[in-house]
Amino acid sequence: MSYALREAIAAFRRAPVLTGLSSAMVGLALFVVGLFALATYNLQLALAAIEERVEVVVYLRDDTRQSEIDLLLEELTDMDEVRLVTYVSKRDALERARAELPEFGELFMDAEVNPLPQSLEVELRPGDRSAEVVERVATAAEGHPFVEDAQYGREWVDRLFALRRIGLASTAVLGGAFALVAALIIGTALRIAIFARRDEIYVMRLVGATTGFIRRPFLLEGAIAGLGGGIFALALTYATYRGVYAYLFEIAWVPGGWVALGLGIGSAFGMLSSGLAIRRHLHEV
Amino acid sequence: MIKLSHVSKEYPKRGHALRDVSFHIKKGEFAFLTGHSGSGKSTTLRLIHMADRPTEGEVRVSGFSSERVTERDLWKVRRRVGFVFQDFRLLPGRTAQENVAFVLEVTGTPAKAIQPKANRLLAQVGLSSKAGADVNELSGGEQQRVAIARALANDPYVLLADEPTGNLDDRATRGVMELFWDINAKGMAVLMATHDLEVVRRHSTARVFELDNGALVYDSAASEAPPVDRDSSSFDGETP
């Protein structure tokens, strides 16, 4: 076993309370980040579900010829932003209305006086569901004289994307702030642990150990403390998720990649904090 | 071996700690660095150990110049210079052997060679029987012997000692000084800072430097008459 690894493990053995407290502080700091990640992920899922429903419905005049419908269908399908165009005949529209709006059942009983128009439902590709794209598709459709109207709920789409922008901004700002606070707490915890071993650093400098050699066990110790804290934070976040799922409302657990990233960030924070904390001790001799 | 050429050291708050000091210590020489508290003895040792750089002048240690050695290469200087302190600076909670072995380990001694060499060094300082004792349980004289064994771990060319007997009683002082002489007799240069004139007087064959207010005022190799009253036992004015 290398000296660095042996010393890093020995440090945990020599001062279990101090290193345990360091890991716990790292864990609590990362727990806040974990909760934020859980909330952000579920907000993203909710917004993505709403976004799925963004589509343009092109209502056609009753006297539109089949060739005109085919022409518009082809024209819309050829647009890069469009994933699928579905023709909904007057009859299909009526059947759907009967199924979805049973309270108006009687109104839709007489197929001869079907008040519902035929339409083309335009589904957009993911990533192209912005207000601008939706408007462009609608405008293209409205250029045809046989098109009665093209609806997409402009206000609703605008609000959805405004909400998404706010979500992204708050994720960046709050996530950054939480990460910074976590980094400061981790840095302080590890600085205390390193301060307790300043005599060793002093002796190593005194007798001519190289800087890299001195640093390595502390960096490794920081990484282990960060990883330990990350696992602790993961356990707390998962317990919170289970609690919310069981007693409050249904939420999703974050993807495995996020978990791995969180543990990696915990280790990296630990290593970085140790590296910064040890710098000042390296210049004492 | 060690050469100081017109060395001055000025600290921002303290002012001048050393003024235009020059001397040369050859291989195998034993020298005392004497003077009052604050005369610049510790500063001189720190400059030789390259824990500090001079404000003016040059310090040369075993081929390394204070003007050219980089932070990255300081470890090379440190392995050529052993250092012993008044307050020992051992690692508490570890045995005498672990304190010595720690140095060997962190300076890259092969794992198999660490224990035998640590034992040999402890035997050299007369502490074989206390190798397994926690350093906190050892007397002051024994702790200083462990510190000396640690300083010898890298087989340095020179041993610097900053008031190594300052915390010891007379008997322990004599023992530690005998040890320094033994080490010197094997060819290692020793430069010892002390304000204890009794210690200097007992070893009349050693070279003596005297610092006063940062300036070198006496070098026994160049001058016969020391400026300080040698009848007192220390620079603080105590009489025997």
Interface residues (C-beta under 8 A of the other chain):
Chain A: Y3 R14 D199 E200 Y202 V203 M204 R205 L206 V207 G208 A209 T210 T211 F213 I214 V285
Chain B: A51 E71 R72 L74 W75 K76 V77 R78 R79 F83 R89 L91 P92 G93 F102 V103 E105 V106 T107 G108 R150 A151 A153 N154
